[in-house]
Amino acid sequence: MQTKLSVDEQVTSVEGTVGRFRDVDEPVITSLTFRTNAGKTYGPYGGAGNKQGTPFSIPVDNRGVVPHHKDP
């Protein structure tokens, strides 16, 4: 998979779902979507269009991924 952004385009958030996959014991990222400051959405990648799983959204700014922590 390869996606090219325009020169002025930046990723503003990474979203997706986490869930079970086949016989893997631990939860895994089952889908990913990238949103940009140009209003474009790339994805979802993975998940075969299946929206099952626990959703997550991580904001990104000009420094990179914004630290995010969720207590169990």
Long-range contacts (C-beta under 8 A, 24 or more apart in sequence): 1-45, 3-34, 3-42, 5-36, 6-38, 8-37, 8-38, 9-36, 9-37, 9-38, 9-40, 10-36, 10-37, 10-60, 10-62, 11-35, 11-36, 11-60, 12-36, 12-37, 12-59, 12-60, 12-61, 13-57, 13-58, 13-59, 13-60, 14-57, 14-58, 14-60, 14-65, 15-55, 15-56, 15-57, 15-58, 16-43, 16-44, 16-46, 16-55, 16-56, 17-47, 17-51, 17-52, 17-53, 17-54, 17-55, 17-56, 18-53, 18-54, 18-56, 19-52, 19-53, 19-54, 20-53, 27-54
